[in-house]
Amino acid sequence: MLKKRIIPCLDIKDGTTVKGVNFEGLRNAGDPISLAKKYEKEGADELVFLDITATIEQRKTFVTLVKDIAKELSIPFTVGGGISSVEDVRKLLEAGADKISINSSAVKNPQLISDLAYEFGSQCIVVAVDTKSVNNEDWVHIKGGREITGLRTLEWAKRAELLGAGEILLTSMDGDGTKKGFDLRITKAVSEAINIPVIASGGAGAIGDFESVFQKTKATGALAASVFHFGEIHIQDLKQNLLINKIQVRQ
């Protein structure tokens, strides 16, 4: 059985880590490289860096910052934001990223998933899915959650897998930053419908939330931001608690 992964997420805006609620109301959470080094020391399994305004501002993700991060880290890290071509991905992987995450560009051009998987291998292609319940149906959103698409979340996740995605980063916009717990319903549905790993994201507020998402869904990773950034949960304590509850994590 794959050991469950604990993954801090650093949302980057103007070179600074930020965090909001439901994708809005951003506040400063610190220097990304300092936070990354701290999380590695504390036992994080992976890190995710998302340039959250790259798509909106129509610019490319931060290659220079990726190079700086790679010099400091030995654990794997994923980078996303404003990625729309094979060449974008080549630059980021060459800069030191282990995986890349695509969202808006994949929705607009699904063939991009296949092109990237062919060029670099599915293992480093993560499709991020921002999902929100609207009129009791789950819909994919793009452009940092600002725009609803005509894609149903479950169907898009299945299609992304068929196109060559190696992993799904599933973020519940309804749960994002609320600290009310992961969205177990949609996480369970997606993780049971596909055969590639699913990272649960959005809503972590307590250690018990991580226990629940691993016990009640097939998610292989759990991602959180503010509870780590502001010291509400320490990764060592989280992992110890998961082990006590017979949830296998890396030590």
C-alpha positions in Angstrom: 0.0 0.0 0.0 1.2 3.5 -0.8 2.1 5.5 2.2 0.0 8.6 2.6 1.7 12.0 1.8 1.5 15.2 3.8 1.9 18.1 1.4 2.1 21.8 2.4 1.0 24.2 -0.4 2.5 27.6 -0.9 0.4 30.0 -2.9 2.7 32.6 -4.3 1.8 36.2 -5.3 4.4 38.8 -6.1 7.1 36.5 -4.7 5.4 36.1 -1.3 3.4 33.3 0.2 -0.3 34.2 0.7 -3.4 32.5 1.9 -7.1 33.4 1.7 -10.6 31.9 2.2 -12.6 30.5 -0.7 -9.8 31.8 -3.0 -10.3 35.4 -1.8 -9.1 37.8 1.0 -5.4 37.0 0.7 -3.0 37.7 3.5 0.8 37.4 3.8 2.1 34.1 5.1 5.9 34.6 4.7 8.9 34.0 2.5 8.4 30.9 0.3 11.9 29.6 0.5 12.1 29.9 4.3 8.8 28.1 4.7 9.9 25.4 2.2 13.0 24.7 4.2 11.1 24.6 7.4 8.6 22.1 6.1 11.3 19.8 4.7 13.0 19.8 8.1 9.6 19.1 9.8 9.0 16.0 7.6 6.8 17.2 4.7 6.8 14.5 2.0 6.4 17.0 -0.9 5.6 20.6 -1.5 3.4 22.4 -4.0 4.1 26.0 -5.2 1.3 27.7 -7.1 1.7 31.1 -8.8 -1.9 32.0 -8.1 -2.2 35.0 -10.4 -0.1 33.9 -13.3 -3.0 32.9 -15.4 -5.1 36.0 -14.6 -2.1 38.3 -15.3 -1.3 36.3 -18.4 2.4 35.7 -17.5 4.6 32.7 -17.0 5.4 31.0 -13.8 8.5 32.0 -11.8 11.4 30.1 -13.2 14.0 32.1 -11.2 12.2 31.3 -7.9 12.0 27.6 -8.9 15.8 27.6 -9.4 16.2 29.1 -6.0 13.8 26.6 -4.4 15.6 23.7 -6.0 18.9 24.7 -4.5 17.4 24.5 -1.0 15.2 21.4 -1.2 15.8 17.7 -1.4 12.2 16.6 -1.2 10.0 16.6 -4.4 8.1 19.7 -5.3 5.4 20.6 -7.8 5.0 24.0 -9.5 1.9 25.4 -11.2 0.5 28.7 -12.5 0.5 30.1 -16.1 1.8 26.9 -17.7 0.5 26.4 -21.2 3.1 24.7 -23.4 5.7 22.0 -23.6 8.4 24.6 -23.5 7.0 26.1 -20.3 7.3 22.7 -18.7 10.7 22.0 -20.0 12.0 25.3 -18.5 10.5 24.5 -15.1 11.8 20.9 -15.0 15.2 22.1 -16.0 15.0 24.7 -13.3 14.6 21.9 -10.8 10.9 21.2 -10.4 9.9 17.5 -10.0 6.4 17.9 -11.2 4.2 20.5 -12.8 0.6 21.3 -12.3 -1.8 22.5 -15.0 -5.4 23.7 -14.6 -6.8 26.4 -16.8 -4.6 25.5 -19.8 -5.6 21.8 -19.6 -9.3 22.7 -19.6 -8.9 25.0 -22.6 -6.6 22.6 -24.5 -7.0 19.0 -23.2 -4.5 17.8 -25.8 -1.8 19.6 -23.7 -2.1 16.9 -21.1 -1.3 14.2 -23.7 1.5 16.3 -25.2 3.2 16.8 -21.8 2.8 13.2 -20.8 4.3 12.0 -24.1 7.2 14.5 -23.8 8.0 14.2 -20.1 6.1 11.1 -18.7 2.8 11.0 -16.8 4.6 10.8 -13.5 5.4 14.5 -13.5 2.1 15.8 -14.9 -0.4 16.9 -12.3 -3.8 18.1 -13.4 -5.2 20.5 -10.8 -9.0 20.5 -10.5 -10.7 23.4 -8.7 -14.2 22.2 -7.9 -17.3 24.0 -6.5 -20.8 22.8 -5.9 -23.3 24.9 -7.9 -27.0 24.0 -7.7 -26.0 20.6 -6.1 -23.6 19.7 -9.0 -19.9 19.7 -8.9 -18.3 22.0 -11.6 -14.7 22.6 -12.6 -13.6 26.2 -12.2 -10.6 27.9 -13.8 -8.6 31.2 -13.7 -7.9 30.9 -10.0 -11.5 29.9 -9.3 -13.0 33.0 -11.0 -14.6 31.2 -13.9 -17.0 28.3 -14.0 -16.7 25.9 -16.9 -19.1 23.5 -18.5 -17.2 20.5 -17.1 -18.5 18.3 -14.4 -15.8 17.5 -11.9 -16.0 13.7 -11.9 -16.1 13.5 -15.7 -13.1 15.9 -16.1 -11.0 13.9 -13.7 -11.7 10.7 -15.6 -10.9 12.4 -18.9 -7.7 13.8 -17.5 -6.5 10.4 -16.5 -7.3 9.0 -20.0 -5.4 11.8 -21.5 -2.2 11.0 -19.6 -2.4 12.8 -16.2 -0.3 11.1 -13.6 -2.1 12.7 -10.6 -5.1 14.8 -9.7 -4.8 17.7 -7.3 -8.5 18.1 -6.2 -9.3 21.4 -4.5 -12.7 22.0 -3.0 -13.3 25.7 -3.4 -16.2 25.4 -0.9 -13.7 24.2 1.7 -10.7 26.3 0.8 -9.4 28.2 3.9 -12.5 27.4 6.0 -10.8 24.9 8.3 -14.0 22.9 8.4 -12.5 19.7 7.0 -11.8 18.3 3.6 -14.7 17.7 1.2 -15.0 14.0 1.8 -17.9 13.6 -0.6 -16.2 14.8 -3.8 -12.8 13.5 -2.7 -14.3 10.0 -2.2 -16.1 10.2 -5.6 -13.1 11.2 -7.6 -10.6 9.0 -5.8 -12.8 5.9 -6.4 -13.5 6.7 -10.0 -9.9 6.9 -11.2 -6.8 4.8 -10.9 -4.2 7.6 -10.5 -3.3 9.2 -7.2 -5.6 12.0 -5.8 -4.4 14.7 -3.5 -7.2 16.1 -1.4 -7.1 19.9 -0.9 -9.2 22.6 0.7 -10.6 22.8 4.2 -8.0 21.2 6.6 -8.4 22.7 10.0 -7.4 20.0 12.5 -5.4 16.8 12.7 -8.6 14.8 12.6 -9.4 16.2 9.2 -6.4 14.4 7.8 -7.4 11.2 9.6 -10.9 11.4 8.0 -9.8 12.0 4.5 -7.4 9.1 4.6 -9.8 6.7 6.3 -12.9 7.6 4.3 -11.5 8.2 0.8 -8.9 6.8 -1.4 -6.8 10.0 -1.5 -3.1 9.2 -1.3 -2.1 12.7 -0.3 -3.5 15.6 1.7 -2.6 19.2 1.0 -3.0 22.2 3.3 -1.7 25.7 3.6 -2.7 28.0 6.4 -2.7 25.4 9.2 0.9 24.8 8.5 1.9 28.4 7.6 0.5 29.8 10.9 1.7 27.0 13.2 -1.8 25.6 13.9 -0.6 22.1 13.0 2.9 20.8 13.1 3.8 18.1 10.6 5.6 15.9 13.2 2.6 15.9 15.4 0.3 15.2 12.5 2.3 12.2 11.3 2.6 10.8 14.8 -1.1 11.0 15.2 -1.8 9.3 11.9 0.6 6.5 12.8 -1.2 6.0 16.1 -4.4 5.6 14.1 -2.8 3.0 11.8 -2.5 5.3 8.8 0.7 4.6 7.1 2.9 7.7 6.5 6.5 8.3 5.9 8.6 8.9 9.0 
